[in-house]
């Protein structure tokens, strides 16, 4: 099995969200960056498990500048065999997907994994786009994957439950919680990661059809109104008359 | 040039999400030009009713192929886009829509914005449209360049309003390849509004002490017609099914009312629920971080308060 895992760099879950340059740019000052959790915990780990079961190799691919090498090395420390970085800023999902697809087209992977979304832009677009570029089946929000070497059986999260599907041949999958359990890199993995190949390649597409004009923060909550626990009629009244939600 | 919306009909029924996307398409057409055409794929009842929410015409592809995959949908939508001369395609940001939107944007060679929650506006280079980013902690205004684009509409972002009457329906047959993803089984809970679509949600956490205590949560939800949800530790411990988990790694929701019971409010939980219109927090710990994100708070033992709240709702409903 030749496996490719698409990985992104995102601000840490607990990062303070602020903007600069007249609210046109994310303020990275003091922000800790991490491997996108869906890519790391679920996509990458399940790919490693499939390799352990069926043999083969796991390559991780990232689109971004040299500052991304830290999170790419982490993916190598967790167990990926080698890494590719497409050397251009990940300015839009279309640019990211086109570049990953261009690499994948030359390298014939059996399964291409992505996370279900990144925790910064939450758009769930890249996996589906790669599948279309390569004319492959796409299974989104996979929370369970079994593979017998020929056919994959996958459970994907849908509204209020799961859908169990089967697919044969190569496919693209986006990973949701449940697909695997997080692995913490050990010292040996971290040492080995330094010697694993990280190939930097040139982009094929650099212009996006999307651009962010401005950011804004949600209005600040007025503050919580505490209700007397003995008086739940009052809470119901407020929900009806003030909040108008019941 | 018109707007095309995909109105989903799960199990043959058009539901709120379909009315939302049609009404959004109607508003988008008012801004960008043309009319709103609704596409319904598979069996569905009373598709002409989509006219009420603003569709000028329904294109109905009735054939049920026993399951569709994202490529098959993309193929069908792309054919309709060429036939009807479409400038904007809108799908719901649902499990189906999310799998289609990215594919379709590549097929049509257009820009895309997912999970939009504002009506698009014309701009010199294309359109602008708003959507939440950073898991609901901020909003971004996107410019989508070019004269065509694909959008996916966030759930509960736009209340569907009746603006017209039933519209004409065109039954169409389309040539499509056989799906490569074969659906073997669908396991969903019947008779419950799925969380992403729910307007009222009652959610509980570790403060419940064990799965055997969920009766008071279910009763409260039942009385107000809410969907039940839970925090991550509860789902991870197997107290409640995985699909009830709301938060960053679980389902992101946007109900009108979110009642959080015995949930402390970790940042990962808030990321999945902070777009709720009104948040009620019931927790006996006055230091619980969730109170800072709440509109109303009750600081008391949940085992006392929840049955009392249920009784108060019963009284209110009986009025």
Interface residues (C-beta under 8 A of the other chain):
Chain A: X11 X13 X14 X17 X19 X37 X38 X93 X94 X97 X119 X120 X121 X122 X123 X124 X125 X126 X127 X128 X129 X131 X132 X133 X135 X137 X138 X139 X140 X141 X143 X153 X156 X157 X158 X159 X160 X161 X162 X163 X164 X165 X166 X167 X168 X169 X171 X176 X177 X178 X208 X209 X210 X211 X212 X213 X214 X215 X216 X217 X218 X221 X222 X224 X225 X226 X227 X229 X230 X232 X233 X235 X236 X237 X238 X239 X240 X243 X245 X246
Chain B: X10 X69 X70 X71 X74 X93 X94 X95 X96 X98 X99 X100 X101 X102 X103 X104 X105 X106 X107 X110 X111 X112 X113 X114 X115 X126 X128 X132 X133 X134 X135 X136 X137 X138 X139 X140 X141 X142 X143 X144 X145 X146 X180 X181 X182 X183 X184 X185 X186 X187 X188 X189 X192 X194 X195 X196 X197 X200 X224 X242 X243 X245 X248 X249 X250 X252 X256 X257 X267 X268 X271 X274 X277 X278 X280 X281 X291 X292 X293 X294 X295 X296 X297 X298 X299 X300 X304 X305 X308 X309 X311 X312 X313 X315 X316
